[in-house]
């Protein structure tokens, strides 16, 4: 599962709740997301792909594999038994 941590206040950047959060770039990063066939895993895969990451991960069945087909190529999507 993808975990992205953005602190609400950082002494280095001065980022606070009222200011604009820093841009996150996942370009040239590869993320392996377990359970990416539905729910939070699917949302995480979509977000990671939109931020430029290469995504791979696991699904439980063919229906979930079809759901992630626009995001992940077939050879990077692993179906669990």
C-alpha positions as CSV (number, residue, x, y, z in Angstrom):
1,X,0.0,0.0,0.0
2,X,1.2,3.5,-0.8
3,X,2.0,5.7,2.1
4,X,2.6,9.4,1.4
5,X,3.4,11.5,4.5
6,X,3.0,15.2,4.3
7,X,3.7,17.0,7.6
8,X,1.2,19.7,8.6
9,X,4.1,21.8,9.9
10,X,7.7,21.5,8.8
11,X,10.4,23.7,10.3
12,X,12.4,23.4,7.1
13,X,9.7,24.5,4.6
14,X,7.3,26.5,6.9
15,X,4.4,24.5,5.5
16,X,1.3,24.9,7.6
17,X,-2.3,23.9,7.3
18,X,-3.2,27.3,5.8
19,X,-0.5,27.3,3.1
20,X,-0.3,25.4,-0.1
21,X,1.2,21.8,0.3
22,X,4.4,21.1,-1.6
23,X,4.1,19.3,-4.9
24,X,4.9,15.6,-4.7
25,X,6.7,14.0,-7.7
26,X,7.0,10.3,-8.1
27,X,8.7,10.5,-11.5
28,X,11.3,7.7,-11.9
29,X,10.0,5.9,-8.8
30,X,8.6,2.4,-8.9
31,X,5.8,1.5,-6.4
32,X,4.5,-2.0,-5.6
33,X,1.0,-1.7,-4.2
34,X,-0.6,-4.7,-2.6
35,X,-4.3,-5.0,-3.0
36,X,-4.5,-2.5,-5.8
37,X,-7.6,-4.1,-7.4
38,X,-10.1,-2.1,-5.4
39,X,-10.6,0.5,-2.7
40,X,-7.7,2.4,-1.2
41,X,-5.2,0.3,-3.2
42,X,-6.8,1.2,-6.5
43,X,-7.0,4.9,-5.5
44,X,-3.4,4.8,-4.5
45,X,-2.4,3.2,-7.8
46,X,-4.3,5.9,-9.8
47,X,-2.7,8.7,-7.7
48,X,0.8,7.2,-8.0
49,X,0.4,6.9,-11.8
50,X,-0.9,10.5,-12.0
51,X,2.2,11.7,-10.1
52,X,4.5,10.0,-12.6
53,X,5.3,6.7,-10.8
54,X,5.8,3.3,-12.4
55,X,3.2,1.1,-10.7
56,X,3.0,-2.7,-10.1
57,X,1.1,-4.7,-7.5
58,X,-1.3,-7.5,-6.6
59,X,-4.9,-8.2,-7.4
60,X,-7.2,-11.0,-6.3
61,X,-9.0,-11.9,-9.5
62,X,-9.5,-11.2,-13.2
63,X,-12.2,-8.5,-12.6
64,X,-9.7,-6.6,-10.5
65,X,-7.0,-7.1,-13.1
66,X,-9.3,-5.6,-15.7
67,X,-10.0,-2.6,-13.4
68,X,-6.3,-1.8,-13.1
69,X,-5.5,-2.4,-16.8
70,X,-5.4,1.3,-17.7
71,X,-2.9,1.9,-14.9
72,X,-0.7,-1.1,-14.9
73,X,0.6,-3.3,-17.7
74,X,-0.4,-7.0,-17.5
75,X,3.2,-8.2,-16.8
76,X,3.4,-6.0,-13.7
77,X,0.0,-7.0,-12.2
78,X,0.2,-10.2,-10.1
79,X,-2.9,-12.2,-9.4
80,X,-3.0,-13.9,-6.0
81,X,-4.3,-17.5,-5.4
